[in-house]
Amino acid sequence: MVTGAWLVAHAEDLDIHYVILDAQFWSAHIARGQWHEYEAPAPANEILRHLDHVHVDVRGGTSS
């Protein structure tokens, strides 16, 4: 199973911009390795707070 910690550990290799999980977020642009509180938009339900899934944003790459 892929976890938030695994995604962060491999962020550079996978070109990950940010990860949201369990109402916390990690960003490649903010103190690498640090998780921060995620303020979900209203209504802040389970889905928008990312309590039941992981949200991963990757940087755009070039295709060959």
C-alpha distances in whole Angstrom, upper triangle without the diagonal:
4,6,10,11,9,11,14,14,14,16,19,18,16,19,18,20,19,16,16,14,16,19,19,19,19,21,22,25,25,25,22,20,21,20,22,23,23,26,25,28,30,29,26,24,21,20,22,20,17,16,14,12,12,15,15,18,19,22,25,25,28,28,30
4,7,8,6,7,10,11,11,12,16,15,13,16,14,17,15,12,13,12,14,17,16,16,15,17,18,22,22,22,19,17,18,17,20,21,20,23,23,25,28,28,25,23,20,19,20,19,15,15,14,11,9,12,11,15,15,19,21,22,25,25,27
4,5,5,6,9,10,11,12,16,16,14,16,14,16,13,10,11,9,11,14,13,13,13,15,16,20,19,19,17,14,15,13,16,17,17,20,20,23,26,26,22,21,18,17,18,16,13,13,13,10,8,11,11,14,16,19,22,23,26,27,29
4,5,5,6,9,10,10,14,15,13,14,11,13,10,7,8,7,9,12,10,9,9,12,13,16,16,16,13,11,12,10,13,14,14,17,18,21,24,24,21,20,17,16,17,15,12,12,13,10,7,9,9,12,14,17,20,22,25,26,29
4,5,5,6,9,10,13,14,13,15,12,14,12,10,11,10,12,14,12,11,10,12,13,16,16,15,12,9,10,10,13,15,16,20,21,24,27,27,24,23,20,20,20,18,15,15,16,14,11,13,12,15,16,18,22,23,26,28,30
4,5,5,6,8,11,11,11,13,11,14,13,11,13,12,15,17,15,14,12,14,14,18,18,17,14,11,13,13,17,19,19,23,23,26,29,29,26,25,22,21,22,20,17,17,17,15,12,13,12,14,15,17,20,21,24,25,27
4,5,5,6,9,10,8,10,8,10,9,8,11,11,14,16,14,12,10,11,11,15,15,16,12,11,13,12,15,17,17,21,21,24,27,27,24,24,21,20,20,18,15,16,16,13,10,11,8,11,11,14,17,18,21,22,25
4,5,5,8,10,9,10,8,10,8,8,11,11,14,16,13,10,8,9,9,12,12,12,9,7,9,10,13,16,16,20,20,23,27,27,24,24,22,21,21,19,16,18,18,16,12,12,10,12,12,14,17,18,22,24,26
4,6,8,9,10,11,10,12,12,11,14,15,17,19,16,14,11,12,11,14,15,13,10,8,11,13,16,19,20,23,24,27,30,31,28,28,25,24,24,22,20,21,21,18,15,16,13,15,14,16,19,20,23,24,26
4,6,5,6,8,8,11,12,12,15,16,19,21,18,15,13,13,11,15,16,16,12,11,14,15,18,21,21,24,25,28,31,32,29,29,26,25,24,23,20,22,22,18,15,15,12,13,12,14,16,16,19,21,23
4,6,5,6,5,8,8,9,13,15,18,19,16,13,10,9,8,11,13,13,10,10,13,14,16,19,19,22,23,25,29,29,27,27,25,23,22,21,19,21,21,18,14,13,10,10,9,10,14,14,17,19,21
4,6,5,6,9,11,13,16,18,22,22,19,16,13,11,8,12,14,14,11,12,15,16,19,22,22,25,25,28,31,33,30,30,28,27,26,25,22,24,25,21,18,17,13,12,10,10,13,13,16,18,20
4,6,8,11,13,14,18,20,23,24,22,19,16,14,12,15,17,18,14,15,18,19,22,25,24,27,28,30,33,34,32,32,30,28,27,26,24,25,25,22,18,17,14,13,11,11,13,12,15,16,18
4,5,9,11,12,16,17,21,22,20,17,14,13,12,15,17,18,15,15,18,18,21,23,22,25,25,27,30,31,29,29,27,24,24,23,21,23,22,19,15,14,10,10,8,9,11,11,13,15,17
4,6,9,11,15,18,21,22,19,16,13,11,9,12,15,16,14,15,17,18,20,22,21,24,24,26,29,30,28,28,27,24,23,23,21,23,23,20,16,14,10,9,6,6,8,8,12,14,16
4,6,8,11,14,18,18,16,12,10,8,7,11,13,14,12,13,14,14,16,18,17,20,20,22,26,27,24,25,23,21,20,19,17,20,20,16,13,11,7,6,4,6,10,11,15,17,19
4,7,11,14,17,17,14,11,9,6,5,8,10,13,11,13,13,13,14,16,15,18,18,20,23,25,23,24,22,20,19,18,16,19,20,17,13,11,8,5,5,6,9,12,15,18,21
4,7,10,14,13,11,7,5,4,6,8,10,12,11,11,11,10,11,13,12,14,15,17,21,22,19,20,19,17,15,15,13,16,17,14,11,8,6,5,7,9,13,15,19,21,24
4,7,10,10,8,6,5,7,9,12,12,14,12,11,11,9,10,12,10,13,13,16,19,20,17,18,16,14,13,12,10,12,14,11,7,6,5,6,9,12,15,18,21,23,26
4,7,7,6,4,7,9,12,14,13,15,14,13,12,9,9,9,7,10,10,13,16,17,14,14,12,11,10,8,6,9,11,9,6,5,7,9,12,15,18,21,24,26,29
4,6,5,6,9,12,15,17,16,17,16,14,13,10,10,10,9,12,11,15,17,17,14,13,11,10,10,8,5,6,8,7,5,7,9,12,15,18,21,24,27,29,32
4,5,8,11,15,18,20,18,19,18,16,14,11,11,9,9,11,11,14,16,16,12,12,9,10,10,7,6,4,8,8,8,10,13,16,19,22,25,27,31,32,36
4,7,11,14,17,18,16,18,18,16,14,10,9,6,5,7,8,11,13,13,10,10,9,10,9,5,6,6,10,10,10,11,13,15,19,22,25,27,31,33,36
4,7,10,14,15,13,14,14,12,10,6,5,5,5,8,10,13,16,17,13,14,13,13,11,8,8,9,12,12,10,11,12,14,17,20,23,26,29,31,34
4,7,10,11,10,12,11,11,9,5,5,6,6,9,11,14,17,18,15,16,15,14,12,10,10,12,14,13,10,9,10,11,14,16,19,22,26,28,31
4,7,9,8,9,8,7,6,5,6,9,9,13,14,17,20,22,19,20,18,18,16,14,13,15,17,15,11,10,10,10,12,14,18,20,24,26,29
4,5,5,8,7,8,8,8,9,11,11,14,15,18,22,23,20,22,21,20,18,16,15,18,20,17,14,12,10,9,11,12,15,18,21,24,27
4,6,8,6,8,9,11,12,15,15,18,19,21,25,27,24,25,24,23,21,20,18,21,22,20,16,14,12,10,10,10,14,16,19,22,25
4,7,7,10,10,12,12,15,15,17,19,21,25,27,24,26,26,24,22,21,20,23,25,22,19,17,14,13,13,12,15,17,21,24,27
4,6,8,8,9,9,12,13,16,18,20,24,26,23,25,25,24,21,20,19,22,24,22,19,17,16,15,15,15,19,21,24,27,30
4,6,6,9,10,13,15,18,21,23,27,28,25,27,26,26,24,21,21,23,25,23,20,19,17,17,18,18,21,23,26,29,32
4,6,9,11,15,16,19,21,24,28,29,26,27,26,25,24,21,21,22,24,22,18,18,16,15,16,16,20,21,24,27,30
4,7,10,14,15,19,21,24,27,28,25,26,24,24,23,20,19,20,22,20,17,17,15,16,17,18,22,23,26,29,31
4,7,10,12,16,18,22,25,26,23,24,22,22,21,18,18,18,21,19,17,16,16,17,18,19,23,25,28,31,33
4,7,9,13,15,18,21,22,19,20,19,19,17,14,14,15,18,16,14,14,14,15,17,19,23,25,29,31,34
4,6,9,12,16,19,20,16,18,17,18,16,13,13,15,18,17,15,14,15,16,18,20,23,26,30,32,35
4,6,9,13,15,16,13,15,15,15,13,10,12,13,16,16,15,14,16,17,20,22,25,28,32,34,37
4,6,10,12,14,10,12,12,13,10,7,9,11,14,14,13,12,14,15,18,20,23,26,30,32,35
4,7,9,11,8,11,12,12,9,7,10,12,16,16,15,14,16,17,20,22,25,28,32,34,37
4,7,8,5,8,10,9,6,5,8,11,14,14,14,12,15,16,19,21,24,27,31,33,36
4,6,6,9,11,11,7,8,11,14,16,16,16,15,17,17,21,23,25,28,31,33,37
3,5,8,11,11,8,10,13,15,17,18,19,17,20,21,24,26,28,32,35,36,40
4,6,9,10,8,9,13,14,15,17,18,18,21,22,25,27,29,33,36,37,41
4,7,8,6,6,10,11,13,14,16,15,19,20,24,26,28,32,35,36,40
4,6,5,6,9,9,10,12,15,15,18,20,24,27,29,32,35,36,40
4,6,5,6,5,7,9,12,13,17,19,23,26,28,31,34,35,38
4,5,5,6,6,8,10,10,14,16,20,23,25,28,31,32,35
4,5,8,9,10,11,10,13,15,19,21,23,27,30,31,35
4,6,8,9,10,10,13,15,19,22,24,27,31,32,36
4,6,5,6,7,11,13,17,20,22,25,29,30,33
4,6,8,10,13,16,20,23,26,28,32,33,36
4,7,10,13,17,20,23,26,28,31,32,35
4,7,10,13,16,20,22,24,27,28,31
4,6,10,13,16,19,21,25,25,28
4,7,10,13,16,18,22,23,26
4,6,10,13,15,18,20,23
4,7,9,12,16,17,21
4,6,9,12,14,17
4,6,10,13,16
4,7,9,13
4,7,10
4,7
4
